[in-house]
């Protein structure tokens, strides 16, 4: 296991170790705008975004965060050009294979949410291979939202719930908010404590619609490829200033 530190002891001491969010969700937005500013292609922007991904995962691990969920490919992203979709698939496959050793070195376990059935066989193979190779890792879970949409997740959850109801595994009176949450993709990790969105957009874009009910939201104008571990640290510091009453007094 690598021991290279990302943050200085002073930077880590600036945070309250008892108030570190357990689960952070991220909408890593701005890859294409970053590429346009660089006068490059959208593929170059997505590649730069992929490079930033593991740096943030390692930073989160060092701070003691247990789960990090990235909104990488939405159900709506299939509406993009065939050229861009093919480039994204190529980058995803390469990222999973290229970063597998790094994930193992930093004890990062790969997980996914979303409906994977629509992906081509090579992508499913890369996901399965990297998931199995990192299954023993215990420090942090990196959850990739792939072909994911909040409304689609709720639809799929209702289908599973109805199947169990029709099989008489439950009664109508047993359907509580807690039970519904157990049918969602994110059941193993619970709701995020913090949502970070880069590039300044003030919307959640069909991401974790049920789970974000009481999540703290942090928006930065920084484009995702420029988002550094220090930017991430700033987001966590801002989170720690919030008074999370969760609807109470």
C-alpha positions in Angstrom: 0.0 0.0 0.0 1.3 3.4 -0.9 2.0 5.9 1.8 2.4 9.1 -0.3 0.4 11.9 1.4 -1.7 14.3 -0.6 -2.4 16.8 2.2 -0.1 18.3 4.7 -0.6 17.7 8.4 -1.8 21.3 8.7 -4.4 20.9 6.0 -5.8 17.8 7.6 -5.7 19.4 11.0 -8.0 22.2 9.6 -10.8 19.7 9.5 -12.8 18.1 12.3 -12.1 14.4 12.1 -15.4 13.7 13.8 -17.4 15.5 11.2 -16.0 14.0 8.0 -18.9 13.0 5.6 -19.1 9.3 5.1 -20.6 9.4 1.6 -19.9 12.1 -1.0 -21.6 12.3 -4.4 -20.0 14.2 -7.2 -21.3 15.5 -10.5 -18.0 16.0 -12.4 -19.3 18.5 -14.9 -17.4 20.8 -17.4 -15.2 18.4 -19.4 -16.4 19.7 -22.7 -16.2 23.4 -21.7 -12.7 22.8 -20.4 -11.8 21.3 -23.8 -13.3 24.2 -25.7 -11.2 26.6 -23.6 -8.2 24.6 -24.5 -9.2 24.6 -28.1 -9.3 20.8 -28.0 -11.8 18.1 -28.7 -14.5 16.8 -26.3 -12.5 13.6 -26.1 -9.5 15.5 -24.7 -11.8 17.1 -22.2 -13.2 13.7 -21.1 -9.7 12.3 -20.9 -8.6 15.2 -18.6 -11.7 14.5 -16.5 -10.8 10.9 -16.2 -7.3 11.8 -15.1 -8.8 14.0 -12.3 -11.0 11.2 -11.0 -8.5 9.0 -9.2 -6.8 12.0 -7.6 -10.0 13.0 -5.9 -10.6 9.4 -4.9 -7.2 9.3 -3.2 -7.8 12.6 -1.6 -11.1 11.4 -0.2 -9.5 8.2 1.1 -6.9 10.2 2.9 -9.6 12.3 4.6 -11.4 9.2 5.8 -14.4 9.3 3.5 -15.8 5.9 3.0 -17.8 6.1 -0.3 -17.5 8.4 -3.3 -20.2 8.3 -6.0 -19.5 9.8 -9.4 -22.2 10.6 -12.0 -20.2 9.5 -15.0 -22.8 8.5 -17.7 -26.5 9.3 -17.4 -29.4 7.7 -19.2 -29.7 11.0 -21.1 -26.1 10.9 -22.3 -27.1 8.3 -25.0 -28.5 11.4 -26.8 -25.0 12.7 -27.6 -23.3 12.1 -30.9 -22.2 8.6 -31.7 -18.6 9.8 -32.0 -18.7 11.2 -28.4 -20.4 8.1 -27.0 -17.8 5.8 -28.6 -15.0 8.0 -27.2 -16.6 7.9 -23.7 -16.9 4.1 -23.9 -13.3 3.8 -25.0 -12.2 6.1 -22.1 -14.2 4.2 -19.6 -12.8 0.8 -20.6 -9.2 2.2 -20.6 -9.8 3.9 -17.2 -10.9 0.7 -15.6 -8.0 -1.4 -16.8 -5.3 1.4 -16.5 -6.3 2.4 -13.0 -6.9 -1.1 -11.6 -3.4 -1.4 -10.1 -3.7 2.1 -8.6 -7.1 1.2 -7.0 -5.5 -1.8 -5.4 -2.5 0.1 -4.2 -4.8 2.7 -2.5 -7.3 0.1 -1.3 -10.1 1.5 -3.5 -13.0 -0.9 -4.2 -14.9 -0.4 -7.4 -18.7 -0.5 -7.4 -21.4 0.7 -9.9 -25.0 1.8 -9.9 -27.3 2.2 -12.8 -28.7 -0.2 -15.5 -25.6 -1.8 -16.9 -27.5 -4.2 -19.3 -27.3 -1.8 -22.2 -23.5 -1.5 -22.3 -21.4 -3.5 -24.8 -19.7 -6.7 -23.8 -16.2 -5.1 -23.6 -17.4 -2.5 -21.1 -19.2 -5.1 -18.9 -16.0 -7.3 -19.0 -13.9 -4.3 -17.9 -16.3 -3.5 -15.0 -16.4 -7.1 -13.9 -12.7 -7.6 -14.1 -11.9 -4.4 -12.1 -14.6 -5.1 -9.6 -13.3 -8.5 -8.9 -9.7 -7.3 -8.7 -10.6 -4.7 -6.1 -13.1 -6.7 -4.1 -10.6 -7.2 -1.3 -10.0 -3.4 -0.9 -11.4 -1.8 2.2 -10.4 1.8 2.6 -12.9 3.5 0.3 -15.5 2.5 -2.3 -15.6 4.3 -5.6 -19.1 4.0 -7.1 -19.5 4.9 -10.8 -23.0 5.8 -11.9 -23.3 4.4 -15.4 -26.4 4.5 -17.5 -27.9 6.0 -14.4 -30.9 8.3 -14.0 -32.7 9.1 -10.8 -36.1 8.5 -12.2 -35.1 5.3 -13.9 -33.6 4.1 -10.6 -36.9 4.7 -8.8 -38.8 3.0 -11.7 -36.5 -0.1 -11.3 -36.9 0.0 -7.5 -40.7 0.0 -7.8 -40.6 -2.9 -10.2 -38.6 -5.0 -7.7 -40.8 -3.9 -4.8 -43.9 -4.9 -6.8 -42.4 -8.3 -7.6 -41.8 -8.9 -3.9 -45.3 -7.7 -3.1 -46.9 -9.9 -5.7 -44.9 -12.8 -4.3 -46.4 -12.0 -0.9 -43.0 -11.2 0.6 -44.4 -8.1 2.1 -47.7 -6.4 3.0 -48.7 -2.9 1.8 -48.4 -1.6 5.4 -44.7 -2.5 5.4 -43.8 -0.1 2.6 -42.0 2.7 4.4 -39.4 5.2 3.3 -36.8 3.0 4.9 -38.0 0.0 2.9 -38.0 1.9 -0.4 -34.4 3.0 0.3 -33.4 -0.7 0.5 -34.6 -1.2 -3.1 -32.5 1.7 -4.5 -29.1 1.2 -6.1 -27.4 3.1 -3.3 -28.7 0.8 -0.5 -25.3 -0.4 0.5 -24.0 3.1 1.2 -27.0 5.1 2.2 -27.8 8.7 1.3 -24.8 11.0 0.5 -24.0 13.6 3.2 -22.6 16.0 0.6 -23.1 16.6 -3.2 -20.4 18.4 -5.1 -21.1 19.8 -8.5 -18.4 21.4 -10.6 -18.7 24.0 -13.5 -21.3 26.2 -11.7 -24.5 24.5 -12.9 -27.3 24.9 -10.3 -29.2 21.7 -10.9 -29.0 18.0 -9.9 -29.7 16.7 -13.4 -31.7 13.6 -12.5 -29.0 12.4 -10.1 -30.0 10.5 -6.8 -33.4 12.2 -6.7 -34.6 10.2 -3.7 -31.3 10.2 -1.8 -30.5 14.0 -2.0 -33.5 15.0 0.1 -31.3 16.3 3.0 -27.9 16.2 1.4 -25.7 19.3 1.6 -24.9 20.8 -1.8 -21.7 22.5 -2.8 -21.3 24.1 -6.2 -18.1 25.4 -7.6 -17.4 27.2 -10.9 -14.3 25.2 -11.4 -14.5 22.9 -14.4 -14.0 19.2 -13.5 -10.5 18.7 -15.1 -9.2 21.7 -13.0 -10.8 20.4 -9.8 -7.9 19.5 -7.5 -7.6 17.7 -4.1 -7.3 21.2 -2.6 -10.7 22.2 -4.1 -12.1 19.0 -2.7 -10.6 19.9 0.8 -12.3 23.3 0.5 -15.7 21.6 -0.2 -15.3 19.4 2.9 -14.4 22.4 5.0 -17.5 24.2 3.7 -19.6 21.1 4.6 -18.3 21.2 8.1 -19.6 24.7 8.6 -23.2 23.6 7.8 -25.8 23.1 10.6 -27.4 19.9 9.5 -30.8 19.8 11.3 -32.3 17.3 8.8 -35.7 19.0 9.1 -35.5 19.3 12.9 -35.1 22.3 15.1 
